[in-house]
Amino acid sequence: MAERSVFPIINCTSIAPMHWFYANVFGGEVAYRFPPEGEAVYLTLKVGDGQIALGLGNDPAMYGETPLPASGHAVDICLYVADLDAAVAAADGAGGAVVTPPADMPWGERVAYLRDPQGTMLLVIQG
């Protein structure tokens, strides 16, 4: 991870379906995995020029509280894609859901809202 970079960590109840979704819808490639062998409890995925992490959030974190995966709508994760229609088409087959179908915005972008398999809201944009 580069110094002075920011990336979201999505707390999940299960890593495998989330990995499947982000790999198939957004081309996410594993950049880091822990542990190196066996069932992963944490993955960092390279998505385009950025990264997103998936962490197993079933036990108390270092700060003493158990993360609540997809327990509310506090954050939208924004992902830019080359082909919005392809990402939307892939979402259903990868365990996600289309919340808002693609629409052209007056500022020149085409956007859609998707939910990943565990409920995180994704604002997907084709510029």
N, C-alpha and C positions, 0 to 999 in steps of 0.2 A: 504494500500500500504506500503510495506516495505521501510524503510529508505535506501537510496543509491541504488534505483532500477530505471531502465529506461524502459519506454514503449511508443510506438507511439500512437498518437491521430490522427485518420483519420477524417478530416472534411467532412461531408456528407450533401447532400441536403435533404435527407430523412433517418431517422434512421431505420425504420422497414425493408426495403429490405436488408439493410446491416447487420442487426442483423440476419435475416433469413440466409443469405449467410454464415457468419462466424460461426453460430451455426451448420448448416447442413454440411458444408464442413470441418470444423476444430474442431467441438465439443465445440465451445465457449460457456461458461456458464456465465451468468450475475453475476458479483461479486459486482457491484455497479450500481445504476440507479438514475438519477435525472430528474424530481422530483420523489419521491417515488410512487406517484399515477398519473394516467392520461398518456398522451402521453410523452414518454421520449425525452429529448433533449440531453442527454448524457448517455452513457453506458460504463462501463468497463467490458470487457469479459476476463475470465480466459481461456487461451488456453494452455494446457499442463502445463509446469512450468512457463510460462510467461503470460503477459497480453497485451491486445490491447484495445484501447478506440475508441469509435465512438461518435463524437460530431456534433450537428447540426450547420453547418457553414454558415447560411444564413444572419446573422446580424454582424455588426462590433464587433470584439473581444475587449478585454480590451486594446489592443495596438492601437485601432482605425481603423484597416483595416478589411475588410470582407475577411475571408479565401476563397480561390478559390478551392473548392473540385475538385480533379482530373484534375487540370488545366494544368498539364504538367508532365513530367516524371523526377522529381527531386529526388525521393526516391523509392527504391524497398524495400518492406517489406519481410523479409525472415521468413518462417515458416517451421520447421521440423515436419515431419509426419511419422507415422509408416507404412502407406500404401499409397504411392503416387498415384497408379492407382485408388484407391477408392476415393481419394480427387479430382482427375481430373474428374472422372466419375460423382461425385456429383456437380461439379462446374456449369455445364450447367443447371441442374435442379434447382439450387439455384439462378439463375439469373446472374451468372458469365460467363466468357469465357475462353477457353483454347487458349493461345497465342502461346505457344510452347509445343508440346506434350512431355511426359516423354522420357528422354534419359539418358543413362549411361555415366557418365563422367570419364575421365582417372584417376582422383584422388579418385575414388571409390564410389562416391555418384550418386544417380539417381535424376535428377532434371526436373522440368517443370516450365513454366511461366503461371500464370493465371491472369486475371483481375477480380476484384470484381465488383459488379453491378454498381458502380459509377466510374470505370476506374482506380483504384489504382493497380499498377503492383505488383504482388506477386511472389516471387521466392520461390517455394515449393520444399523441399528437403527430400528425404528419404535416410538416412545415411546407 
